[in-house]
Amino acid sequence: AQSVTQLDSHVSVSEGTPVLLRCNYSSSYSPSLFWYVQHPNKGLQLLLKYTSAATLVKGINGFEAEFKKSETSFHLTKPSAHMSDAAEYFCVVSAQGTARQLTFGSGTQLTVLP
Amino acid sequence: GAVVSQHPSRVICKSGTSVKIECRSLDFQATTMFWYRQFPKQSLMLMATSNEGSKATYEQGVEKDKFLINHASLTLSTLTVTSAHPEDSSFYICSARPVGGNQPQHFGDGTRLSIL
């Protein structure tokens, strides 16, 4: 079994300040972890993924995430927020070696203030 | 990059009609496609896994006779909402996983279905 918990349903930051979106997971297998972003009335775009290689993963648009097995966390960060980052972000876990269905977190709405 | 096209992006129809939504992988083949439903301000809920050349696998609580899935080729899966009712109104999103390797799913832009 696997699950994902996004600790914050809503995060607000000022433009130019750091972003931290928190995610904790549980999985019976070695997990693959993903962060997706969704803009209004759009599908999901992959930001980055972790698949048992380097624990610090760099993604698109300046985002990165660090896989910490001891803390079962995969928090998403960005040094400096941009207005265009405002969107819904989903942390997702997939168990490797199985049917690899995705389990989604409940999402975090990121607001960027001018 | 891998592109998934979902059509239509928005549909409004009367109660009782059937609606077909297409999901195409444009530049890769996908033996498996997934159909999700998303309610306002909520996460995605997996409805079914579409397998090319075989029957779809439905999640618990999803009516297979209500949501018909056909995956006739390696690049196309369709979801048909039969005899649609207002409670079927939702945002439906498909995704496709490229064949081979541990690759992530690629998502379509979703279909906003409104049943009057």
Interface residues (C-beta under 8 A of the other chain):
Chain A: S32 F34 Y36 N41 K42 G43 L44 Q45 L46 K49 T51 F90 Q96 A99 R100 Q101 L102 F104 G105 S106 G107 Q109
Chain B: V4 Q6 F34 K41 Q42 S43 L44 L46 T49 F91 I93 S95 R97 N102 P104 Q105 H106 F107 G108 D109 G110 R112
